[in-house]
Amino acid sequence: QVQLVESGGGLVQPGGSLRLSCAASGNIFSNNVMGWYRQAPGKQRELVATITTRGSTNYADSVKGRFTISRDNAKNTNLKMNSLKAEDAAVYYCKLSQLWREYWGQGTQVTVSS
């Protein structure tokens, strides 16, 4: 089993920045994909960014140039969020994928408000 613990969510003004972190524990393979997804009220959960253990990244068009995903190792990932907009407000979820299985964090709230 895999557990994901997220941190870094909070309140930020438009144009501000936040850094989200996700730490994974459990039976984690050296090769996996970690990523961030978000879900706003009344909307479907959507991909924000993913990163493999090899460093390959994928971003949603809406966050390209503003968000940066990185990882410290096979178990941790970070999402640096710059130039935040009101439409970025959502619950952000960390995900780890390995061996055709997916594991999710509990979600952390990001609020963008002036």
Phi and psi in degrees as GROMACS dihedral restraints (atoms count N, CA, C in turn):
[ dihedral_restraints ]
;  ai    aj    ak    al  type     phi  dphi    fc
    3     4     5     6     1  -124.5    20    10
    4     5     6     7     1   136.6    20    10
    6     7     8     9     1  -119.3    20    10
    7     8     9    10     1   140.1    20    10
    9    10    11    12     1  -121.5    20    10
   10    11    12    13     1   129.2    20    10
   12    13    14    15     1  -119.2    20    10
   13    14    15    16     1   122.6    20    10
   15    16    17    18     1  -106.0    20    10
   16    17    18    19     1   155.6    20    10
   18    19    20    21     1  -156.0    20    10
   19    20    21    22     1   163.9    20    10
   21    22    23    24     1   106.4    20    10
   22    23    24    25     1    -8.5    20    10
   24    25    26    27     1   -68.9    20    10
   25    26    27    28     1   164.5    20    10
   27    28    29    30     1   164.3    20    10
   28    29    30    31     1  -161.5    20    10
   30    31    32    33     1  -101.1    20    10
   31    32    33    34     1   133.3    20    10
   33    34    35    36     1  -143.5    20    10
   34    35    36    37     1   149.5    20    10
   36    37    38    39     1   -80.2    20    10
   37    38    39    40     1   154.4    20    10
   39    40    41    42     1   -53.1    20    10
   40    41    42    43     1   136.7    20    10
   42    43    44    45     1    88.2    20    10
   43    44    45    46     1    -9.8    20    10
   45    46    47    48     1   -83.7    20    10
   46    47    48    49     1  -173.4    20    10
   48    49    50    51     1  -133.6    20    10
   49    50    51    52     1   151.5    20    10
   51    52    53    54     1  -142.0    20    10
   52    53    54    55     1   154.8    20    10
   54    55    56    57     1  -124.9    20    10
   55    56    57    58     1   118.3    20    10
   57    58    59    60     1   -97.0    20    10
   58    59    60    61     1   145.9    20    10
   60    61    62    63     1  -130.0    20    10
   61    62    63    64     1   149.8    20    10
   63    64    65    66     1  -140.3    20    10
   64    65    66    67     1   125.1    20    10
   66    67    68    69     1  -115.0    20    10
   67    68    69    70     1   125.9    20    10
   69    70    71    72     1  -103.0    20    10
   70    71    72    73     1   149.4    20    10
   72    73    74    75     1  -144.8    20    10
   73    74    75    76     1   160.8    20    10
   75    76    77    78     1   112.6    20    10
   76    77    78    79     1  -150.3    20    10
   78    79    80    81     1   -85.7    20    10
   79    80    81    82     1    84.0    20    10
   81    82    83    84     1  -109.5    20    10
   82    83    84    85     1   127.0    20    10
   84    85    86    87     1   -77.4    20    10
   85    86    87    88     1   159.7    20    10
   87    88    89    90     1   -69.6    20    10
   88    89    90    91     1   -24.1    20    10
   90    91    92    93     1  -110.3    20    10
   91    92    93    94     1   121.2    20    10
   93    94    95    96     1  -160.6    20    10
   94    95    96    97     1   176.4    20    10
   96    97    98    99     1  -123.0    20    10
   97    98    99   100     1   129.7    20    10
   99   100   101   102     1  -117.5    20    10
  100   101   102   103     1   152.5    20    10
  102   103   104   105     1  -164.3    20    10
  103   104   105   106     1   176.4    20    10
  105   106   107   108     1  -122.5    20    10
  106   107   108   109     1   137.1    20    10
  108   109   110   111     1  -128.7    20    10
  109   110   111   112     1   159.5    20    10
  111   112   113   114     1  -140.1    20    10
  112   113   114   115     1   154.6    20    10
  114   115   116   117     1  -142.2    20    10
  115   116   117   118     1   118.5    20    10
  117   118   119   120     1   -94.9    20    10
  118   119   120   121     1   158.0    20    10
  120   121   122   123     1   -55.0    20    10
  121   122   123   124     1   131.6    20    10
  123   124   125   126     1    77.6    20    10
  124   125   126   127     1     4.7    20    10
  126   127   128   129     1  -122.5    20    10
  127   128   129   130     1   159.9    20    10
  129   130   131   132     1   -75.6    20    10
  130   131   132   133     1   153.6    20    10
  132   133   134   135     1   -66.7    20    10
  133   134   135   136     1   135.2    20    10
  135   136   137   138     1  -130.2    20    10
  136   137   138   139     1   151.8    20    10
  138   139   140   141     1   -69.3    20    10
  139   140   141   142     1   137.5    20    10
  141   142   143   144     1  -105.2    20    10
  142   143   144   145     1   -55.4    20    10
  144   145   146   147     1  -163.6    20    10
  145   146   147   148     1   151.1    20    10
  147   148   149   150     1  -133.8    20    10
  148   149   150   151     1   159.4    20    10
  150   151   152   153     1  -149.9    20    10
  151   152   153   154     1   135.4    20    10
  153   154   155   156     1   -90.2    20    10
  154   155   156   157     1   169.7    20    10
  156   157   158   159     1   -68.4    20    10
  157   158   159   160     1   -16.0    20    10
  159   160   161   162     1   -85.8    20    10
  160   161   162   163     1    -8.6    20    10
  162   163   164   165     1    98.9    20    10
  163   164   165   166     1     1.5    20    10
  165   166   167   168     1   -71.8    20    10
  166   167   168   169     1   134.8    20    10
  168   169   170   171     1  -121.8    20    10
  169   170   171   172     1   157.3    20    10
  171   172   173   174     1  -143.5    20    10
  172   173   174   175     1   133.9    20    10
  174   175   176   177     1  -127.5    20    10
  175   176   177   178     1   146.4    20    10
  177   178   179   180     1   -66.4    20    10
  178   179   180   181     1   145.6    20    10
  180   181   182   183     1   -57.2    20    10
  181   182   183   184     1   -33.7    20    10
  183   184   185   186     1   -68.3    20    10
  184   185   186   187     1   -17.0    20    10
  186   187   188   189     1  -117.1    20    10
  187   188   189   190     1    -4.0    20    10
  189   190   191   192     1   -58.7    20    10
  190   191   192   193     1   133.8    20    10
  192   193   194   195     1    86.4    20    10
  193   194   195   196     1   -12.8    20    10
  195   196   197   198     1  -114.1    20    10
  196   197   198   199     1   -37.7    20    10
  198   199   200   201     1  -106.6    20    10
  199   200   201   202     1   148.6    20    10
  201   202   203   204     1  -134.3    20    10
  202   203   204   205     1   124.1    20    10
  204   205   206   207     1   -99.1    20    10
  205   206   207   208     1   142.5    20    10
  207   208   209   210     1  -147.5    20    10
  208   209   210   211     1   170.3    20    10
  210   211   212   213     1  -144.8    20    10
  211   212   213   214     1   143.1    20    10
  213   214   215   216     1   -81.0    20    10
  214   215   216   217     1   -30.9    20    10
  216   217   218   219     1  -167.3    20    10
  217   218   219   220     1  -161.9    20    10
  219   220   221   222     1   -71.1    20    10
  220   221   222   223     1   -11.3    20    10
  222   223   224   225     1  -116.3    20    10
  223   224   225   226     1   -10.4    20    10
  225   226   227   228     1  -130.1    20    10
  226   227   228   229     1   143.5    20    10
  228   229   230   231     1  -140.2    20    10
  229   230   231   232     1   155.4    20    10
  231   232   233   234     1  -133.4    20    10
  232   233   234   235     1   151.8    20    10
  234   235   236   237     1  -129.9    20    10
  235   236   237   238     1   111.0    20    10
  237   238   239   240     1   -90.7    20    10
  238   239   240   241     1   121.8    20    10
  240   241   242   243     1  -114.5    20    10
  241   242   243   244     1   113.9    20    10
  243   244   245   246     1  -113.3    20    10
  244   245   246   247     1   161.6    20    10
  246   247   248   249     1    49.7    20    10
  247   248   249   250     1    49.5    20    10
  249   250   251   252     1   -65.0    20    10
  250   251   252   253     1   141.5    20    10
  252   253   254   255     1  -115.8    20    10
  253   254   255   256     1   163.0    20    10
  255   256   257   258     1   -57.8    20    10
  256   257   258   259     1   -35.8    20    10
  258   259   260   261     1   -72.2    20    10
  259   260   261   262     1    -7.3    20    10
  261   262   263   264     1   -82.0    20    10
  262   263   264   265     1   -12.2    20    10
  264   265   266   267     1   -62.8    20    10
  265   266   267   268     1   127.7    20    10
  267   268   269   270     1  -178.2    20    10
  268   269   270   271     1   172.2    20    10
  270   271   272   273     1   -87.1    20    10
  271   272   273   274     1   125.2    20    10
  273   274   275   276     1  -101.6    20    10
  274   275   276   277     1   130.6    20    10
  276   277   278   279     1  -116.1    20    10
  277   278   279   280     1   137.1    20    10
  279   280   281   282     1   -90.4    20    10
  280   281   282   283     1   141.7    20    10
  282   283   284   285     1  -134.4    20    10
  283   284   285   286     1   142.0    20    10
  285   286   287   288     1  -122.5    20    10
  286   287   288   289     1   133.2    20    10
  288   289   290   291     1  -122.6    20    10
  289   290   291   292     1   130.5    20    10
  291   292   293   294     1  -157.9    20    10
  292   293   294   295     1   143.4    20    10
  294   295   296   297     1    51.6    20    10
  295   296   297   298     1    43.3    20    10
  297   298   299   300     1    61.1    20    10
  298   299   300   301     1    21.1    20    10
  300   301   302   303     1  -119.5    20    10
  301   302   303   304     1   149.3    20    10
  303   304   305   306     1  -122.1    20    10
  304   305   306   307     1   139.6    20    10
  306   307   308   309     1  -128.4    20    10
  307   308   309   310     1   140.1    20    10
  309   310   311   312     1  -123.0    20    10
  310   311   312   313     1   145.0    20    10
  312   313   314   315     1   -80.1    20    10
  313   314   315   316     1   179.1    20    10
  315   316   317   318     1   -81.6    20    10
  316   317   318   319     1   -15.4    20    10
  318   319   320   321     1    94.3    20    10
  319   320   321   322     1   145.8    20    10
  321   322   323   324     1  -133.8    20    10
  322   323   324   325     1   136.6    20    10
  324   325   326   327     1   -81.3    20    10
  325   326   327   328     1   130.9    20    10
  327   328   329   330     1  -116.1    20    10
  328   329   330   331     1   119.5    20    10
  330   331   332   333     1  -114.6    20    10
  331   332   333   334     1   129.0    20    10
  333   334   335   336     1  -115.8    20    10
  334   335   336   337     1   113.5    20    10
  336   337   338   339     1  -154.3    20    10
  337   338   339   340     1   142.7    20    10
